[in-house]
Amino acid sequence: MPMSLHPDLTTTNERNVKGKFTPTGGHESLRTALMSIQEREGLPAELAYTLLASLPRSSLVILQRRIVPLLQLDVVGLLPTEVSLLIFSYLSWKTLLCCSLVSRRWRRLADDYSLWKRLCSAKGWIWKEPSIAYRGVKYPIIEPPKHDTDDEGMGDEEDEVMMEPPSIPLDDSAFASMDVSDDDLSFFTPSPTSTAGPSNTPHSPPARSAPSMRPMAWTRHSAPAVIPSQASHLKPNYKLLHFSRTRLQHRFQSGSYRRLTLPMMGQPDLHANTIYCLQLYTYPGTGTQVLFTGSKDRTVKEWDLRSGTLLRTLKGVHVGSVLSICVFGGYLTSAGSDSKVVMWDLADNKGVKVFCDHADSVLCVRFDEKRLVSCSKDRTVRTYLMSDLKPQHVLRGHRAAVNAVSISSTYIVSASGDRSMRLWDAETGDLLRSFENQHSRGIASLDLDFPMVLSGSSDKHIRLFNMETQQGWSTSPEFDTQASIPLPAVATPIFDEDDGDGDAPLAVCNNCGGAMAVADTSTARPQSTECARKSRHQCAHGDLVRNVALGPDFVVSGSYDLTVKVWDRRTGRLIADLVGGHTGRIFCVGFDCTKIVSCGEDQKICLWDFGYGMDTSFIKP
């Protein structure tokens, strides 16, 4: 039976027989009827439903669109902007990206300058005002000329055991093995027995028997952009900076790079022999990044990374191979097989001081604003005050050549062919601690981020451990420990946020840099400590680890096996294995957030560019 309506409603319907609503008294009559029902019967919901049910679907859609906003309330959006930004400041970058999709108001809040600046500051990412726009230049690969294979940057090793039959001559015999007992600490200068050139195929050469010299340079610098700079903003764009740095981290983790070779084909004044050392350097005044290299040809050269051209050559002081360089604060120091340490003023393009205190080849040199430190095959470490460049301390105690030294504001760490590392007080010169038998053979290279120290050895392995707790990881099962290494405060792993929240996490596309959801994170997330340990043991170098470099997220190592390897600093997992760039042993590596640079006996400088196709002119290391 049809429901009988209120008389007022019946009257209203009669006025609208043909679907035309009469304005006069119509709304008032309907409102009066509804109020009457609500007061007398208390059935407004049923009446409203009955009315809505009688309307066509098109009218319901229109009403629904008008009613829904009345039911929604954006509490955060209605707050003052300062309060809304305070709430958003507690969110991770992934959550901010999700919030930017909610509404225009939320997008303006999620894109706010202050939020992304906070996120970048938490990771130590600094905006650099772009200088001249870089232009990508591809450097052609050149064939290395013939040369001898003596590695003068290697020192003697204590109680060394030959790994191969002596009937096979080693091409690293300029520093052949020697037996050193505690009763016989006399110095030894071996002679070369082979001048065979490097192999033309990228395979592992025979095992060699000597430790190396230099750790990585302290300062990390941004890579050149390979497209014109688009970052000439009135103020820093920290969201762009965060996206770019995250994209670069993903490229490192996925091993996505483009390999370039320096110098360019046919360029004059190239290094005439083995390149032993390199360092990236950014001039503080102009922000221009350059590369310095030191060679067996007794020169130090400066290269423009934007064009691949030679800028200048420092020569005329060393009478032996340049084995180590260090650049800081507008000065460069070079150390050589002639037992000299030379300090150069880069502004005046001349040497300002020559140190001749060591009795044998100087294998490594480091300096900062306080002091200069050098180590030598004479088994000593010497320090000089930068204020007057006068000798300060002579540190003794190693039983073989001191191959590498690294410094911090208060400490000096030295590594030797006697398989030990020593921690010294930089101010007093006192020996604070000796770490014996850190590798099964002599330690060849060293880098320091106190209390973390990274070492590479003639035993083909690298090791990262905490000098305070002696916990860390190694590619050698003998020196590996259970504890995983925490990252420093400024470096947060990529997959460290929003874990376990039940939603698909966000990642950044390696190609476009945009946000995307990761459906299956089992392969994207870092492996467990146990899985990482198995992986690094199986992926160790096949020959002497000549040089290592320690960064906030990654560890880089270069080896005689012609490869450069990239490792996850926290877990020790192998991230990338860079092969095919060199046809001779690798002697030195360096890297920053956009690239890795390596050099060696083939006289080539390989640039493994992870920032290809990106504008990185605004990224400061």
Wavefront OBJ file of the C-alpha trace (Angstrom):
o trace
v 0.000 0.000 0.000
v 1.485 3.417 -0.924
v 2.551 5.607 1.961
v 0.333 8.627 2.552
v 2.227 11.858 2.618
v 1.752 14.909 4.705
v -0.859 17.256 3.328
v 1.711 19.971 2.775
v 3.807 17.607 0.671
v 0.767 16.558 -1.352
v 0.043 20.164 -2.050
v 3.606 20.702 -3.157
v 3.511 17.743 -5.532
v 0.288 19.005 -7.013
v 2.000 22.295 -7.801
v 4.670 20.403 -9.749
v 2.590 18.059 -11.857
v 4.749 18.669 -14.947
v 8.074 18.573 -13.088
v 8.349 22.338 -12.809
v 8.936 23.514 -9.296
v 7.104 26.683 -8.347
v 9.455 28.907 -6.340
v 6.747 30.733 -4.487
v 6.231 29.009 -1.175
v 7.734 25.725 -2.404
v 10.932 25.661 -0.313
v 9.173 27.148 2.659
v 6.394 24.570 2.476
v 8.923 21.685 2.269
v 10.976 23.050 5.182
v 7.839 23.460 7.278
v 6.783 19.921 6.514
v 10.185 18.465 7.442
v 10.303 20.429 10.706
v 6.799 19.310 11.492
v 7.723 15.668 10.943
v 10.925 16.021 13.003
v 9.063 17.614 15.851
v 6.015 15.393 15.854
v 7.267 12.065 14.568
v 11.103 12.201 14.841
v 11.585 10.530 11.435
v 13.810 12.911 9.370
v 16.110 10.157 8.116
v 13.275 8.025 6.750
v 11.674 10.989 5.090
v 14.951 12.096 3.497
v 15.566 8.595 2.216
v 12.076 8.442 0.728
v 12.634 11.718 -1.034
v 16.023 10.659 -2.382
v 14.646 7.323 -3.552
v 12.108 9.108 -5.684
v 14.747 11.127 -7.530
v 16.381 10.005 -10.794
v 19.944 8.710 -10.634
v 21.427 11.763 -12.318
v 20.001 13.971 -9.572
v 21.395 11.665 -6.904
v 24.870 11.967 -8.406
v 24.663 15.741 -8.252
v 23.460 15.662 -4.664
v 26.178 13.188 -3.694
v 28.891 15.482 -5.040
v 27.484 18.369 -3.028
v 26.947 16.388 0.167
v 30.324 14.583 0.353
v 32.370 17.757 0.992
v 30.084 18.535 3.918
v 31.026 15.198 5.477
v 34.803 15.666 5.037
v 36.993 17.765 7.289
v 40.710 18.395 6.555
v 41.896 19.040 10.083
v 45.557 19.492 9.082
v 44.705 21.687 6.126
v 42.510 23.991 8.237
v 45.287 24.603 10.747
v 47.669 27.537 10.381
v 50.484 26.776 7.947
v 53.123 26.863 10.659
v 51.269 24.227 12.702
v 50.643 22.032 9.651
v 54.339 22.136 8.727
v 55.255 21.160 12.270
v 53.084 18.056 11.925
v 54.580 17.236 8.528
v 58.117 17.634 9.895
v 57.740 14.292 11.697
v 57.088 12.425 8.462
v 59.611 10.507 6.351
v 60.307 11.401 2.746
v 58.226 8.476 1.537
v 55.217 9.608 3.562
v 55.623 13.163 2.283
v 55.407 11.875 -1.275
v 52.170 10.084 -0.410
v 50.780 13.191 1.288
v 51.463 15.291 -1.799
v 48.853 13.190 -3.646
v 46.001 13.956 -1.231
v 45.067 17.497 -2.204
v 46.486 20.725 -3.505
v 46.771 22.067 0.014
v 48.665 19.009 1.174
v 50.896 19.120 -1.877
v 51.931 22.672 -1.055
v 52.670 21.588 2.503
v 54.539 18.395 1.496
v 56.707 20.307 -0.988
v 57.693 22.957 1.519
v 61.314 24.059 1.428
v 61.887 23.619 5.173
v 60.746 19.978 5.252
v 63.114 18.786 2.541
v 65.950 20.878 3.926
v 65.541 19.073 7.241
v 65.604 15.682 5.516
v 68.733 16.598 3.545
v 70.475 18.000 6.635
v 69.767 14.774 8.526
v 71.754 12.878 5.898
v 74.489 15.466 5.495
v 73.392 16.428 1.965
v 74.350 20.029 1.192
v 73.167 22.242 -1.639
v 75.932 23.763 -3.727
v 75.294 26.840 -5.832
v 75.899 25.661 -9.402
v 78.821 27.211 -11.237
v 79.280 27.044 -15.001
v 77.047 24.454 -16.598
v 78.906 21.247 -17.252
v 78.784 19.541 -20.570
v 79.118 15.813 -20.872
v 82.247 14.644 -22.659
v 82.932 11.045 -23.480
v 86.570 10.194 -23.252
v 87.710 7.511 -25.690
v 89.649 4.523 -24.461
v 93.285 4.450 -25.507
v 95.647 1.567 -25.674
v 98.335 1.693 -22.985
v 101.937 2.020 -24.139
v 104.573 -0.457 -23.154
v 106.176 0.099 -19.763
v 107.740 -1.749 -16.908
v 105.590 -3.221 -14.140
v 107.558 -2.336 -11.029
v 105.323 -1.054 -8.243
v 107.499 1.390 -6.321
v 104.634 2.220 -4.003
v 105.037 -1.118 -2.269
v 107.057 -1.709 0.864
v 108.656 -4.784 2.342
v 106.631 -7.360 4.230
v 107.541 -9.073 7.468
v 107.968 -12.858 7.423
v 106.391 -13.072 4.007
v 105.608 -16.523 2.653
v 105.740 -16.973 -1.107
v 102.377 -18.020 -2.494
v 103.767 -19.401 -5.794
v 106.783 -21.531 -6.831
v 109.884 -19.321 -7.138
v 110.550 -20.710 -10.604
v 107.860 -18.361 -11.995
v 109.165 -14.768 -12.036
v 106.812 -12.172 -10.601
v 106.259 -8.925 -12.455
v 106.104 -7.093 -9.110
v 109.630 -8.131 -8.142
v 110.873 -4.596 -7.677
v 109.582 -5.199 -4.175
v 110.055 -8.930 -3.880
v 109.314 -10.743 -0.663
v 111.813 -10.837 2.131
v 112.123 -12.709 5.389
v 112.433 -10.463 8.387
v 113.045 -11.751 11.871
v 112.888 -9.839 15.117
v 116.674 -10.081 15.310
v 117.286 -8.749 11.813
v 115.633 -5.396 11.117
v 118.089 -4.156 8.501
v 116.650 -2.211 5.565
v 116.356 -3.926 2.207
v 116.222 -2.534 -1.304
v 115.505 -5.313 -3.829
v 116.175 -5.013 -7.544
v 113.798 -5.648 -10.453
v 113.785 -9.033 -12.132
v 111.020 -8.606 -14.678
v 109.825 -5.911 -17.029
v 106.961 -7.753 -18.652
v 104.055 -5.589 -19.778
v 100.516 -5.992 -18.497
v 98.153 -8.547 -19.857
v 95.796 -7.453 -22.625
v 92.947 -9.591 -21.312
v 90.968 -8.779 -18.129
v 91.925 -11.816 -16.136
v 93.528 -12.133 -12.715
v 97.335 -12.053 -12.894
v 99.503 -14.315 -10.731
v 99.525 -13.588 -7.018
v 102.011 -10.914 -6.040
v 103.777 -10.374 -2.821
v 103.939 -6.873 -1.478
v 101.753 -4.468 0.411
v 100.685 -1.115 -0.887
v 100.888 2.453 0.140
v 98.157 4.999 0.150
v 94.653 5.217 1.614
v 91.992 7.282 -0.009
v 91.886 11.027 -0.028
v 89.854 12.608 2.729
v 87.721 14.998 0.743
v 84.853 13.660 -1.373
v 83.618 15.866 -4.199
v 80.679 16.015 -6.554
v 80.908 14.619 -10.055
v 80.487 16.759 -13.157
v 77.046 16.894 -14.668
v 76.681 15.388 -18.106
v 73.803 17.645 -19.141
v 73.512 21.433 -18.911
v 72.656 22.600 -15.416
v 68.992 23.231 -14.727
v 69.560 24.179 -11.078
v 69.958 27.932 -11.297
v 67.289 28.526 -8.659
v 66.763 31.690 -6.668
v 66.929 29.520 -3.578
v 68.028 25.914 -3.024
v 65.593 23.213 -4.099
v 66.090 20.637 -1.363
v 63.424 18.315 -2.717
v 65.373 18.116 -5.968
v 68.565 17.550 -3.980
v 66.978 14.725 -1.975
v 65.596 13.069 -5.108
v 68.931 13.338 -6.910
v 70.964 11.928 -4.028
v 68.513 9.076 -3.523
v 68.618 8.314 -7.222
v 72.416 8.213 -7.123
v 72.338 5.827 -4.166
v 70.031 3.511 -6.085
v 72.390 3.589 -9.052
v 75.311 2.643 -6.837
v 73.324 -0.210 -5.350
v 72.219 -1.482 -8.745
v 75.622 -0.989 -10.410
v 74.236 1.382 -13.045
v 77.059 3.500 -14.485
v 78.751 4.729 -17.655
v 82.507 4.253 -17.967
v 84.652 7.038 -19.389
v 88.395 7.116 -19.894
v 90.780 9.986 -19.273
v 92.855 11.421 -20.979
v 91.457 11.999 -24.436
v 92.955 10.449 -27.533
v 95.886 12.326 -29.021
v 96.259 14.801 -26.168
v 99.858 15.895 -25.571
v 101.708 15.817 -22.247
v 100.107 12.627 -20.991
v 101.682 10.672 -18.174
v 104.604 8.794 -19.652
v 104.483 5.939 -17.158
v 102.489 4.220 -14.409
v 99.992 6.377 -12.483
v 100.401 5.588 -8.795
v 97.998 7.973 -7.058
v 95.065 10.328 -7.566
v 92.761 12.631 -5.653
v 89.582 14.541 -6.472
v 89.598 18.156 -5.364
v 87.086 21.020 -5.513
v 88.400 24.562 -5.358
v 86.491 26.281 -2.541
v 86.309 29.653 -4.281
v 84.864 28.581 -7.630
v 83.371 25.188 -6.844
v 85.226 23.716 -9.823
v 86.176 20.085 -9.461
v 89.483 18.758 -10.769
v 91.524 15.586 -10.545
v 95.177 15.383 -9.521
v 97.340 12.399 -10.461
v 100.903 11.408 -9.572
v 103.048 9.182 -11.737
v 106.258 7.277 -12.143
v 107.235 9.915 -14.712
v 108.039 12.205 -11.703
v 105.177 14.641 -12.346
v 101.838 15.620 -10.833
v 99.108 16.575 -13.304
v 95.820 18.406 -12.856
v 92.845 17.459 -15.060
v 89.605 19.266 -15.844
v 86.844 16.699 -15.388
v 84.382 18.700 -17.470
v 86.400 18.463 -20.662
v 89.004 15.809 -19.884
v 91.827 18.212 -20.691
v 95.123 18.739 -18.901
v 95.248 21.976 -16.903
v 98.831 21.971 -15.635
v 101.819 19.875 -14.677
v 103.846 20.171 -11.487
v 107.384 18.991 -12.098
v 111.037 19.748 -11.614
v 111.379 18.861 -7.933
v 111.007 15.093 -7.664
v 113.806 12.988 -9.109
v 111.911 9.745 -8.525
v 108.402 8.368 -8.897
v 105.510 10.274 -7.283
v 103.935 7.632 -5.063
v 101.359 9.612 -3.068
v 99.591 12.982 -3.170
v 97.250 14.880 -0.867
v 95.346 18.090 -1.680
v 93.815 20.370 0.943
v 93.143 24.066 1.403
v 94.814 25.236 -1.789
v 98.007 23.239 -1.229
v 99.200 19.918 -2.572
v 101.806 17.600 -1.062
v 103.541 14.890 -3.040
v 105.700 12.042 -1.801
v 108.132 10.043 -3.892
v 110.627 7.264 -4.202
v 113.358 9.924 -3.936
v 112.616 10.131 -0.161
v 111.175 13.631 -0.618
v 107.924 15.212 0.467
v 107.130 18.374 -1.491
v 104.489 20.966 -0.643
v 103.108 22.953 -3.574
v 101.154 26.213 -3.527
v 98.432 25.741 -6.144
v 97.758 29.472 -6.422
v 101.393 30.310 -7.219
v 101.995 27.031 -9.057
v 105.305 26.385 -7.314
v 106.859 24.364 -4.530
v 107.114 26.074 -1.160
v 108.794 23.405 0.983
v 110.777 20.208 0.459
v 111.115 17.675 3.308
v 114.056 15.264 3.059
v 113.980 13.593 6.475
v 113.063 10.037 5.479
v 115.839 7.563 4.719
v 113.934 5.682 2.015
v 110.937 5.985 -0.327
v 107.991 7.912 1.116
v 104.974 5.736 0.469
v 102.127 7.904 1.747
v 101.511 11.513 2.808
v 98.481 13.170 4.430
v 97.870 16.630 5.862
v 95.127 18.871 7.230
v 95.014 22.334 8.761
v 97.053 21.209 11.791
v 99.773 18.836 10.641
v 101.431 16.927 7.843
v 102.091 13.189 8.262
v 104.252 10.955 6.078
v 105.324 7.307 6.226
v 108.140 5.464 4.538
v 109.907 2.256 3.697
v 112.341 3.240 6.459
v 109.613 2.008 8.860
v 108.919 5.388 10.438
v 106.082 7.897 10.507
v 107.006 11.584 10.657
v 104.781 14.533 11.565
v 105.202 18.250 10.902
v 103.241 21.220 12.222
v 101.494 23.185 9.486
v 101.987 26.456 11.351
v 105.728 26.539 10.665
v 106.307 23.283 8.704
v 108.863 22.162 11.263
v 109.330 18.538 12.396
v 107.169 17.480 15.330
v 107.395 13.711 15.979
v 109.100 10.599 14.620
v 106.902 7.570 15.304
v 108.747 4.258 15.442
v 107.754 0.676 16.176
v 106.739 -0.989 12.930
v 108.882 -3.975 11.923
v 108.462 -3.488 8.164
v 107.729 -0.691 5.705
v 104.873 1.615 6.711
v 102.733 1.462 3.602
v 99.844 3.738 4.513
v 98.853 6.404 6.988
v 95.546 8.129 7.674
v 94.715 11.004 10.008
v 91.895 12.636 11.935
v 91.912 15.781 14.061
v 93.324 13.916 17.081
v 94.610 10.549 15.841
v 97.061 9.034 13.382
v 96.696 5.470 12.138
v 99.539 3.687 10.353
v 99.552 0.340 8.542
v 102.560 -1.791 7.729
v 103.841 -4.870 5.986
v 104.264 -6.386 9.457
v 100.475 -7.070 9.416
v 99.776 -4.514 12.144
v 97.996 -1.186 12.496
v 99.006 1.348 15.128
v 96.953 4.140 16.676
v 98.929 7.249 17.693
v 98.057 10.424 19.575
v 98.513 13.178 17.008
v 99.407 15.828 19.597
v 101.897 13.945 21.770
v 103.058 11.224 19.376
v 102.318 8.526 21.975
v 101.379 5.042 20.826
v 97.851 4.460 22.097
v 97.203 0.976 20.772
v 98.698 -1.627 18.468
v 96.465 -3.951 16.455
v 98.556 -6.990 15.558
v 97.784 -9.619 12.914
v 94.855 -7.785 11.385
v 95.445 -9.672 8.132
v 97.226 -12.905 7.268
v 99.751 -10.903 5.213
v 101.040 -7.352 5.085
v 98.585 -4.441 5.072
v 98.791 -2.493 1.830
v 96.191 0.278 2.167
v 94.210 2.166 4.774
v 91.385 4.671 5.197
v 90.007 6.121 8.411
v 86.684 7.480 9.641
v 87.419 7.215 13.333
v 86.649 4.945 15.059
v 86.053 2.961 11.875
v 89.122 1.915 9.902
v 89.235 0.160 6.535
v 92.232 -1.839 5.359
v 93.298 -3.810 2.287
v 96.019 -6.406 2.255
v 98.324 -8.663 0.288
v 96.105 -11.518 1.492
v 93.512 -10.334 -1.105
v 90.997 -9.257 1.537
v 89.577 -6.042 2.960
v 88.472 -5.449 6.522
v 86.321 -2.765 8.174
v 86.262 -2.695 11.954
v 85.755 -0.434 14.942
v 89.044 0.411 16.660
v 87.262 0.812 20.000
v 85.319 -2.468 19.984
v 87.336 -4.382 17.351
v 84.048 -5.562 15.840
v 83.495 -5.472 12.101
v 83.312 -7.395 8.872
v 85.884 -8.786 6.475
v 85.955 -10.635 3.178
v 88.150 -13.167 4.981
v 86.245 -15.631 7.213
v 89.210 -15.644 9.596
v 88.712 -12.005 10.571
v 84.938 -11.694 10.193
v 82.726 -11.071 13.236
v 79.014 -11.350 13.957
v 78.347 -7.666 14.600
v 77.207 -5.528 11.701
v 78.642 -2.044 11.340
v 76.246 0.864 12.030
v 76.241 3.720 9.576
v 77.236 7.177 10.785
v 74.479 9.551 11.855
v 74.515 11.459 8.564
v 74.073 8.376 6.416
v 70.743 6.540 6.493
v 70.166 3.396 4.440
v 67.766 3.819 1.551
v 65.316 1.230 2.873
v 65.262 2.477 6.457
v 61.891 4.170 6.671
v 58.303 2.970 6.870
v 59.452 -0.617 7.337
v 56.876 -3.045 8.596
v 53.916 -0.708 8.123
v 52.042 -3.154 5.907
v 52.100 -0.892 2.869
v 54.237 -1.229 -0.212
v 57.294 0.956 0.409
v 58.275 3.737 -1.930
v 61.451 3.772 -3.934
v 62.918 6.054 -6.565
v 63.036 4.926 -10.180
v 66.646 4.502 -11.296
v 65.843 5.946 -14.711
v 63.548 8.911 -14.063
v 64.037 9.507 -10.330
v 60.287 9.457 -9.681
v 58.552 7.823 -6.735
v 57.247 4.305 -7.238
v 55.930 1.459 -5.114
v 58.001 -1.680 -4.629
v 55.683 -4.673 -4.608
v 58.234 -7.312 -3.618
v 60.936 -5.965 -1.339
v 62.688 -9.251 -0.705
v 65.295 -8.485 -3.346
v 65.389 -4.728 -2.871
v 66.111 -4.600 0.820
v 69.583 -5.186 2.247
v 70.408 -8.787 2.984
v 70.726 -10.120 6.467
v 74.094 -10.031 8.158
v 74.587 -13.767 7.643
v 73.722 -13.603 3.932
v 75.973 -10.602 3.474
v 78.865 -12.440 5.122
v 78.557 -15.416 2.794
v 78.361 -13.103 -0.196
v 81.450 -11.077 0.630
v 83.520 -14.195 1.341
v 82.675 -15.564 -2.078
v 83.277 -12.226 -3.827
v 86.691 -11.314 -2.398
v 89.397 -9.943 -4.666
v 91.601 -12.377 -6.526
v 94.857 -10.559 -5.801
v 96.488 -7.926 -3.598
v 94.121 -5.102 -2.571
v 96.212 -2.077 -3.507
v 93.903 0.723 -2.370
v 90.701 1.235 -0.367
v 88.349 4.176 0.158
v 85.782 4.577 2.940
v 82.595 6.592 2.428
v 79.459 7.179 4.498
v 77.443 4.498 2.665
v 79.876 2.516 0.542
v 83.359 1.024 0.570
v 85.462 0.932 -2.616
v 88.529 -1.233 -3.210
v 90.962 -1.549 -6.116
v 93.133 -4.571 -6.704
v 95.893 -6.118 -8.762
v 93.155 -8.397 -10.183
v 92.161 -5.482 -12.502
v 88.807 -4.903 -10.758
v 87.209 -2.207 -8.639
v 84.615 -3.453 -6.155
v 81.911 -1.515 -4.329
v 80.694 -2.822 -0.955
v 77.862 -1.874 1.354
v 79.495 -0.257 4.367
v 76.945 -1.553 6.874
v 76.686 -5.182 5.801
v 79.783 -5.786 3.683
v 77.591 -6.995 0.810
v 79.161 -6.693 -2.650
v 77.169 -4.082 -4.583
v 79.085 -3.683 -7.830
v 82.055 -5.352 -9.506
v 83.569 -2.910 -11.997
v 85.580 -4.773 -14.626
v 86.878 -4.087 -18.101
v 88.233 -0.614 -17.474
v 91.899 -1.433 -16.882
v 94.355 -3.716 -18.617
v 96.952 -3.368 -15.863
v 97.030 -3.523 -12.098
v 94.973 -0.906 -10.281
v 96.999 1.236 -7.881
v 94.561 3.845 -6.590
v 90.818 4.510 -6.328
v 88.752 7.473 -5.225
v 85.049 8.232 -5.201
v 82.313 10.642 -4.269
v 78.521 10.468 -4.391
v 78.394 10.465 -8.202
v 81.406 8.560 -9.480
v 84.413 6.347 -8.875
v 87.846 7.125 -10.297
v 90.668 4.600 -10.662
v 94.185 4.555 -12.098
v 97.005 2.080 -12.525
v 99.917 0.777 -14.494
v 98.137 1.027 -17.870
v 98.452 4.844 -17.576
v 94.669 5.248 -17.860
v 92.269 7.035 -15.557
v 88.864 5.349 -15.566
v 85.829 7.335 -14.481
v 82.869 5.164 -13.531
v 80.066 7.730 -13.793
v 76.916 6.942 -11.771
v 75.488 10.407 -12.416
v 75.229 10.084 -16.192
v 72.273 11.947 -17.685
v 71.714 13.861 -14.450
v 72.390 17.446 -13.471
v 74.652 17.149 -10.414
v 76.070 20.664 -10.434
v 74.139 21.551 -7.263
v 75.285 18.499 -5.261
v 77.971 19.177 -2.687
v 79.803 16.236 -1.097
l 1 2 3 4 5 6 7 8 9 10 11 12 13 14 15 16 17 18 19 20 21 22 23 24 25 26 27 28 29 30 31 32 33 34 35 36 37 38 39 40 41 42 43 44 45 46 47 48 49 50 51 52 53 54 55 56 57 58 59 60 61 62 63 64 65 66 67 68 69 70 71 72 73 74 75 76 77 78 79 80 81 82 83 84 85 86 87 88 89 90 91 92 93 94 95 96 97 98 99 100 101 102 103 104 105 106 107 108 109 110 111 112 113 114 115 116 117 118 119 120 121 122 123 124 125 126 127 128 129 130 131 132 133 134 135 136 137 138 139 140 141 142 143 144 145 146 147 148 149 150 151 152 153 154 155 156 157 158 159 160 161 162 163 164 165 166 167 168 169 170 171 172 173 174 175 176 177 178 179 180 181 182 183 184 185 186 187 188 189 190 191 192 193 194 195 196 197 198 199 200 201 202 203 204 205 206 207 208 209 210 211 212 213 214 215 216 217 218 219 220 221 222 223 224 225 226 227 228 229 230 231 232 233 234 235 236 237 238 239 240 241 242 243 244 245 246 247 248 249 250 251 252 253 254 255 256 257 258 259 260 261 262 263 264 265 266 267 268 269 270 271 272 273 274 275 276 277 278 279 280 281 282 283 284 285 286 287 288 289 290 291 292 293 294 295 296 297 298 299 300 301 302 303 304 305 306 307 308 309 310 311 312 313 314 315 316 317 318 319 320 321 322 323 324 325 326 327 328 329 330 331 332 333 334 335 336 337 338 339 340 341 342 343 344 345 346 347 348 349 350 351 352 353 354 355 356 357 358 359 360 361 362 363 364 365 366 367 368 369 370 371 372 373 374 375 376 377 378 379 380 381 382 383 384 385 386 387 388 389 390 391 392 393 394 395 396 397 398 399 400 401 402 403 404 405 406 407 408 409 410 411 412 413 414 415 416 417 418 419 420 421 422 423 424 425 426 427 428 429 430 431 432 433 434 435 436 437 438 439 440 441 442 443 444 445 446 447 448 449 450 451 452 453 454 455 456 457 458 459 460 461 462 463 464 465 466 467 468 469 470 471 472 473 474 475 476 477 478 479 480 481 482 483 484 485 486 487 488 489 490 491 492 493 494 495 496 497 498 499 500 501 502 503 504 505 506 507 508 509 510 511 512 513 514 515 516 517 518 519 520 521 522 523 524 525 526 527 528 529 530 531 532 533 534 535 536 537 538 539 540 541 542 543 544 545 546 547 548 549 550 551 552 553 554 555 556 557 558 559 560 561 562 563 564 565 566 567 568 569 570 571 572 573 574 575 576 577 578 579 580 581 582 583 584 585 586 587 588 589 590 591 592 593 594 595 596 597 598 599 600 601 602 603 604 605 606 607 608 609 610 611 612 613 614 615 616 617 618 619 620 621
